């Protein structure tokens, strides 16, 4: 019997809107934050795609101060500095983050910088020495409009990097931003905007979001609340993801709300529900030209195999969520069937199935990747009984090779 463990669930997020055309309500949501002028933060492609940017700017109406279409996939501190300059030039007091995880994270970085009095060089030095830039108590409100499926939106965290090209650091550096102040003041999920994203990008990001629902069920920080949302997320995602490439519009009706639920409660001040799979994802992308969703696609089946060899991993609950038959199945059969179902979904998304297919990683890198994975803070949220070693994690990577 799977008993409910003791928990404390403190989760404070802004209003969530879902539905086609819901960005028409952006002005209403901005009004609710008390802000007067919002800077839209996006990447160049999103900022120049009329089907995405026009509905957002129209939805903001008189609240639209301007658009900064200068983010990059690298989540550069230099981009955040430029975004802050645009925010100040336009006298904006709020941010609308639009696009994928990189734009969402850069908007959070802009918010952090806006509340700090130090120079960009001083803040870069802080990032270099501590791995973060401390979030001030007061930051401008952020309203988030995602267009990819990684689930980086309902979060109090963001990634940030800096390179010598910015003139701010002498060596490349990466880290994270954290703070309950960075949780969006409102979130709008419009399937019509997701549908404008190329299916290849959607598929990769979806695997990342899918893994959030999987991990929420076995994380040591799980709660009865996240059990409920994650299980429903798996039901929606396992139904919709196999059709994402062939029938995108129809699939998004299940996939988008599934991703919302997959990340619900995953990023909290008292503990994340991301663990083993996401730690591997960080190991495979830190210093390597690998997209996060691709890393998750390759590693997930092998990491789950390893997990189930070591601990129960709540395989029966996972099987229920994934639509796997559980009646009369042994523990070993359940584990095999869960891994098979995750593999089927990965393959339906037409994502890579082995590390040898991924450019930029050599077999000789696997030990270092395993060591990085073990040191990743997310390992601390894995099941309490799991005690991985570098050698074991390297074995998982070799299986994935």
N, C-alpha and C positions, 0 to 999 in steps of 0.2 A: 504494500500500500504506500502510495506517495503522499506523505504527510506534509502539511504546510509548516514551514519553518517560521520562527519569529522574524518580524521585520518592522522597519520604520520607513514609510514612504513619504518623502517630502519632495514635491514636484510642482514647480510654479512656472507655467508657460502662458503665453498670450493666447488670445482667441485663435481657433483653427477654422478656416473656411475650406470647404471642398466643393467642387462642381464646375462644370463647363461655364466659362464666362464669369467666374467668381471674382476675377481681378477688377471687374467693374466696381467692386465695393472697396477698392483701395483707399479712396478718399475717406470713407466712413471709418476704416481702421486707423488711418493716420490721425483723424480727428480724435479718436479714442486715446491716442498717446499723449495728446496735448501739444504736439509739434505743429509747426506752421509751414515748413518748407523742407522737402525731402530730396536728397540726392540719390538717384538710381545708380547702383554700382553693378557693372556687368563686364563680361569679356567683349572683345571686339566683334566677334561673330554675332553674339546675341544682340549687342547694341546696334548692329546694322541689319538685323533681320526684322523686317516690318511686322511679320505675323506674331512676333514676340514683343518687341519694344513698343509698338503702337498701342496695343491694348493696355499695357502697363502705364504708359504715359497718359493715355486718355483716362484710365481709371483714377489716376492721381488728380487730374484736373488742375485746379489752382494750387494744389499742394506740390506740384512738380517744380522743383527749383532748377533742375538740370540733370544730365546723365554723364556719368564717368564710365566710359567703356574701355577701361585700361587694365583689367585683371588678366592674369595668365595662369595656366595650370600649375605653375611653380609656387603660387601663393607668396609672392615676393613682398618683403618689407618695403622695398622701393615703390612698388605699386600702391601700397597703403599710404606712403608719404605723399605721393602724387594725388591720391584720392582725397586726403585730408586738405591739401592745398585747394583742390576743386571745391570741397565742401565750404571752406572758409571764403573763397572768392565769391561763391554764390549765396553766402549767408544762410546755408542750410542748417537745420537743427535736428534732422533725422536722416536715416539711411534706409533705402529699399534695396536689399540684396536680391539680384535676379540672375538665375542661371544655375550652373553646377556648383559642386562643393568648393571650388577654388574662389569663385566670386563671393559665395556666402562667407568663406573664411576671411577673405580680404576685407569685406565690409566690417566684420568683427574687429579686425586689426585697425581699421580706420577709427572705429568707435573707441578702442583703447587709446590710440595715439591722441585723439581729440581731448581726452581727459587728463593727459599727462603734460606737464610744463617743460620737460626736458627736450633737448634737441634730438633730431633723428639719429645723429651719431651717438649720443649718450644712450638712447634707447636700444640701438643696435649693439652697443657694448654690453648692455644688460642682458640682451638675448644671447650674446656670445658667452657670457660668463655663467648664466643661470639656466639657459634653455627656455626662458620665458620672458615676457614683459608683463609686469604686474598690472592687473586690471584695476583702474581707479574705482572709487565708490560710485561716481556719477559718469555715465556714458550716455550718448544720444540713443534714443530708441531705434531699434532695427526691425523693420518689417520684411519678411522673407517670402520670396516667390521662387520656389525651386523649379528647375526644368530637367533635372536628372534624378535618378532613383537610388542614389547611394545612401540617403538618409542622414545627411549632414546638417539638417535644418533644426530639428528639435533638440538642440544641443547647447551646452554651456562652454564648449571647447572649440578651438580652431587651430589649424596648423599654420606655421609661418616659417619662411626661409629667407636668407639673405646671401648675396654673393658679392665678390669684389667689384663686379660691374656696376653695382649701385653706388660705389664710393663710400659705403658705410662700414664695410668689414674688409679684412685682408684675406680671410679664408672663408670658404662656404660654411654656413651655419644653419641649423634647423632647430625648431622647437615648437612649443605649443602655447596657446593663450587659454586661460581658464577663468571662470567666474560666473556666478549666477546672474550677474548683470548682463551677460552676453546672450542669455536666452531671448529669442525674438519676442518683441512686444505683440506681434501678430504674424500669422502664417497663412498663406493662401495657396491652395493646391488646385490648379486649373489643368485638367487633362488636355485641353486644347493646346496649351503651351508645351506640355511634355511631348505631344505628338509632333512638334516642329523639330525636335532633337533627332539627329540621325540614329537609326535603329542600332547601329554598332555601338554607339556611345551609351544609348539607353540600356542595352544588354549588359555591358560591362558594369555600369553603375548599379544595375538591378541585382547583380550577384553580390555586391557589397552590402546592399540593403537587405537582401535575403538572408545573408549570414548574420545580420543583427538579430533577426527573429530567432534563428537557430540558437545563437549563443545566449539570448535572454533566458531561455528555459533551463540551462544548466549552470549559469554563472552563480558564484557563491553569494552574490548580492541580489539574487532574484527575490521577487515578492509575489504574493498572490495576485496583485494588480498586474504586474508585468507578465506573469504566467498567462493571464486571461488575454491581454492584448497581443502577446507574442503568438499564442496558439491560434488566435483568429487571423493574425497576419500570415501565418504559414498556410492556413486554409485558403486565403485569398491569393497568395502568391503562387502556391503550388497549382492552383487552378488557372491563373492568368499568365504566368511567366512562359510556359511552353508555347503560347501563341503570340508572344510579344513581337517576334520578327515578321510573322506572316499576316497577322491581323492586329496591327498596333493599336488602332483606335479602340477596338472592342476590348482588347486585353487590358488597356490602361484603366478601364472602368473598375477592374479588380485590383490591378497592380498598384495604382497610386494610393488608394486607401490602405492597401496592405503594407506599403512602405511607411505610411504615417504610423500605423500600429506597430510595425516592427521596431521603430525607434522610440516609441512612447515609454518614457522612464528609463531609457538606456543611458542617458547622460544626466546624472544627478550629483549635487554637492556631496552626498554621502556614499557615492559609489557608482561606477559604471557597470553595465551588464555586458560589455564587450570583453572578450578574453582571448582564448587560444587562437582562434581563426584570425582575429584582427591583429594579434601580436605577430603571427606569421606574415600577415599582409604588410605590416610595418617593416619587418625584416627583409622582405623581398623587394620593397620599394625604396628603402633608405640607401641612397647612393647608387641605385640601379635604375635604368630608364624603363621601368615596368609600371603600367597603369594599375591602380589599386584593385579595380574589378577583375582584371586578368589574374593578378596574384591570388585573389580569393577563389576564382574559378579553378585554378590549377590545384591549389592546396587543400580546399575544403574536404573532398572525399578522403584523402589520405590522413588529414589531421583528425577527422572524425573516427576513422578506423583506429588510430592510435588512442584517441580519447576512450573509445568503448573497450579497448583492451585493458585500460587502466582503471576505469570507473564506470558506474552505471550510466552516467550522463543523461539520466531521465529519458532514456531511449523510447519508452512506451509513450510518454507524452509527446515527444517529437514525432513518433510514428502516427499518432492520432492526428496531429496537426497537418502532417504531410499526406494524409489519406491512405496510409499503409494499413493493411489488414493486421489487426493485433490479436484477434480471437484465437486462442490456442497456440500462439507463437511463443517459442522459447526466447530467452534473452539474447542468445546468439543470433537467432533468426531475425529478431527485431533490429539488432545492430546492423546486420547485413542489408536488411530491407531499407533502413533509413539511408545508409550510404548509397545504395543503388538508386533511390529516389532522388537524392541530391545530385547524383551524377547525371541522371536522366534530364533533370531540369537544366543543369549546366550545359549539357550537350544540345538541348533544344535551343538554348541561347546562342549556340554556335561559337562558344568560347574555347580557348586553348585547353587541352587536357593534360599537357605535360610541360615541365620546365624547359625541356630541350627545344620546344617550339618558341620560346620567349627570347627575343634578342636581348643581349646585354648581360646575361648571366651564364657563367661557366660552372662546371662541376667543382672546380677548385674553390669556388666562392661559397659552397654550401656550409662549410664549417663556420665561417664568419657570420653567415646569415642566421644559422642556428644560435650562435652566441648572442647576436643582437636580439633575436626573438626571445630568448630566455631572460634577457635584461629588461625587456619592454615592460612598462608598468602594468599593462593590461593582463599580463600573466597572473598578477595578484588577484584577479577576479575570477580565475578559473575555479573549477570545483575544488573544495578544500582538500580532498583526498589525492588530488593530482600533484605529483612532485616530479616534474620533468627534469631531465638532464640535457646538457648540450648534445651528448651522444644520441639520446633518444630523438631529439628534435632534428638532428642531422639525418637520422634514419628516416624520418618522415619525409624530409626534403629529397632524399635519395629515391624513395619510393615514388615521389612525384616527378623525378627527373625523366 
